Amino acid sequence: MSVPAAYLAVVLIWSTTPLAVKWSGEGPGFLLGVLGRMGLATILCLALVAAMRLEFPWHRDARRAYYAGALGAYAAMLLIYWAAQYVPSGLISVLFGLSPLVTALLARPLLKAIIERLHAGLLDRVGREILALTGGAIPVGGMLKLFGLLEDTLVLLAGDAAGLANPVTGAGIAAAVHSGRLAGEAAARKSPHSYEEELHDLYGAALERALRRRRELLDSVPGKAALRRGWIAYPEYWQ
Ligand SMILES: Cc1cc2nc3c(=O)[nH]c(=O)nc-3n(C[C@H](O)[C@H](O)[C@H](O)COP(=O)(O)OP(=O)(O)OC[C@H]3O[C@@H](n4cnc5c(N)ncnc54)[C@H](O)[C@@H]3O)c2cc1C
């Protein structure tokens, strides 16, 4: 979707939503209004996932994200539906429209202070002086077989050893930390297959895409279009 079209859609949806909020809260009451909306949204989303044959991750971390998202959205919607009993829908539209701006204004001093504290703490630890420059190889061949037996010992691979570093960006720290934790838990449960399944769910598609893009770049002398397709910041990378 083009950015202007997406922007227009967001403006249209959020400028008309308060009216719908007000209407659906009238009569049956705001509680039923918000419940109906959430229920309908859930059914629509599940139908879309099924119709578009999208993968629907259901591992533990995905479930946690769903619970956190649902709780946040539901609490916010509950307050909006309650407030709509007293605030005109036009004013709610204006508040909705201003919320990104207000969030940015509120976040700036909060985040700035956090980053400055972090930076000061880091400088205390590592100092300002550059002592040496170094480099290192990054494994970029994609995900390997994640477990096997060494004699009788079950061995699980995590992080770089498992080939989890992204073949395009080289980023592997987050995946190394996360997979290390999951590998430890799986080892304690002696369930290597669930570990493999979870890692494929989490990183499989992203790594495969990155590997494909990397190979496309290496297989030719890339022009501008191929370069755009080869870097994550461009929409072409994700198509
Ligand atoms: C130059 C460079 C820049 C990078 N920049 C980024 C970045 O900006 N963001 C990002 O997300 N990722 C980055 N990465 C990738 C990231 O560093 C790795 O993906 C990540 O550190 C992998 O973690 P790991 O624990 O799997 O492996 P490692 O961090 O390599 O840890 C493996 C450890 O095992 C030790 N070891 C090896 N063999 C043995 C042995 N036989 N016995 C005992 N110990 C052993 C090693 O010494 C090492 O300490 C970068 C990598 C490089 C090389």
PDBQT file of the ligand as one rigid body, heavy atoms in Angstrom, charges set to zero:
ROOT
HETATM    1  C1  LIG A 301      31.801  -6.940  13.866  1.00  0.00    +0.000 C 
HETATM    2  C2  LIG A 301      30.447  -7.455  14.268  1.00  0.00    +0.000 A 
HETATM    3  C3  LIG A 301      29.425  -6.543  14.482  1.00  0.00    +0.000 A 
HETATM    4  C4  LIG A 301      28.162  -6.988  14.881  1.00  0.00    +0.000 A 
HETATM    5  N1  LIG A 301      27.180  -6.066  15.094  1.00  0.00    +0.000 NA
HETATM    6  C5  LIG A 301      25.981  -6.475  15.520  1.00  0.00    +0.000 A 
HETATM    7  C6  LIG A 301      24.968  -5.525  15.827  1.00  0.00    +0.000 A 
HETATM    8  O1  LIG A 301      25.146  -4.323  15.688  1.00  0.00    +0.000 OA
HETATM    9  N2  LIG A 301      23.768  -5.977  16.243  1.00  0.00    +0.000 N 
HETATM   10  C7  LIG A 301      23.514  -7.320  16.387  1.00  0.00    +0.000 A 
HETATM   11  O2  LIG A 301      22.390  -7.681  16.783  1.00  0.00    +0.000 OA
HETATM   12  N3  LIG A 301      24.465  -8.229  16.114  1.00  0.00    +0.000 NA
HETATM   13  C8  LIG A 301      25.685  -7.852  15.705  1.00  0.00    +0.000 A 
HETATM   14  N4  LIG A 301      26.652  -8.775  15.426  1.00  0.00    +0.000 N 
HETATM   15  C9  LIG A 301      26.328 -10.203  15.563  1.00  0.00    +0.000 C 
HETATM   16  C10 LIG A 301      26.336 -10.618  17.012  1.00  0.00    +0.000 C 
HETATM   17  O3  LIG A 301      27.537 -10.171  17.622  1.00  0.00    +0.000 OA
HETATM   18  C11 LIG A 301      26.227 -12.143  17.133  1.00  0.00    +0.000 C 
HETATM   19  O4  LIG A 301      25.152 -12.570  16.331  1.00  0.00    +0.000 OA
HETATM   20  C12 LIG A 301      25.989 -12.553  18.563  1.00  0.00    +0.000 C 
HETATM   21  O5  LIG A 301      27.016 -12.058  19.395  1.00  0.00    +0.000 OA
HETATM   22  C13 LIG A 301      25.953 -14.054  18.659  1.00  0.00    +0.000 C 
HETATM   23  O6  LIG A 301      25.930 -14.429  20.001  1.00  0.00    +0.000 OA
HETATM   24  P1  LIG A 301      26.312 -15.910  20.407  1.00  0.00    +0.000 P 
HETATM   25  O7  LIG A 301      26.171 -15.967  21.885  1.00  0.00    +0.000 OA
HETATM   26  O8  LIG A 301      25.518 -16.849  19.583  1.00  0.00    +0.000 OA
HETATM   27  O9  LIG A 301      27.815 -16.093  19.958  1.00  0.00    +0.000 OA
HETATM   28  P2  LIG A 301      29.105 -15.337  20.487  1.00  0.00    +0.000 P 
HETATM   29  O10 LIG A 301      28.758 -13.946  20.931  1.00  0.00    +0.000 OA
HETATM   30  O11 LIG A 301      30.114 -15.498  19.394  1.00  0.00    +0.000 OA
HETATM   31  O12 LIG A 301      29.512 -16.155  21.753  1.00  0.00    +0.000 OA
HETATM   32  C14 LIG A 301      30.108 -17.415  21.646  1.00  0.00    +0.000 C 
HETATM   33  C15 LIG A 301      31.123 -17.515  22.774  1.00  0.00    +0.000 C 
HETATM   34  O13 LIG A 301      31.611 -18.853  22.843  1.00  0.00    +0.000 OA
HETATM   35  C16 LIG A 301      33.000 -18.798  23.061  1.00  0.00    +0.000 C 
HETATM   36  N5  LIG A 301      33.562 -20.073  22.591  1.00  0.00    +0.000 N 
HETATM   37  C17 LIG A 301      33.775 -20.466  21.331  1.00  0.00    +0.000 A 
HETATM   38  N6  LIG A 301      34.298 -21.710  21.310  1.00  0.00    +0.000 NA
HETATM   39  C18 LIG A 301      34.378 -22.090  22.584  1.00  0.00    +0.000 A 
HETATM   40  C19 LIG A 301      34.849 -23.271  23.220  1.00  0.00    +0.000 A 
HETATM   41  N7  LIG A 301      35.297 -24.306  22.519  1.00  0.00    +0.000 N 
HETATM   42  N8  LIG A 301      34.801 -23.339  24.561  1.00  0.00    +0.000 NA
HETATM   43  C20 LIG A 301      34.332 -22.306  25.295  1.00  0.00    +0.000 A 
HETATM   44  N9  LIG A 301      33.882 -21.163  24.742  1.00  0.00    +0.000 NA
HETATM   45  C21 LIG A 301      33.911 -21.055  23.402  1.00  0.00    +0.000 A 
HETATM   46  C22 LIG A 301      33.454 -17.600  22.261  1.00  0.00    +0.000 C 
HETATM   47  O14 LIG A 301      34.687 -17.128  22.734  1.00  0.00    +0.000 OA
HETATM   48  C23 LIG A 301      32.334 -16.622  22.539  1.00  0.00    +0.000 C 
HETATM   49  O15 LIG A 301      32.570 -15.871  23.697  1.00  0.00    +0.000 OA
HETATM   50  C24 LIG A 301      27.933  -8.376  15.047  1.00  0.00    +0.000 A 
HETATM   51  C25 LIG A 301      28.972  -9.282  14.836  1.00  0.00    +0.000 A 
HETATM   52  C26 LIG A 301      30.198  -8.840  14.446  1.00  0.00    +0.000 A 
HETATM   53  C27 LIG A 301      31.302  -9.832  14.247  1.00  0.00    +0.000 C 
ENDROOT
TORSDOF 0
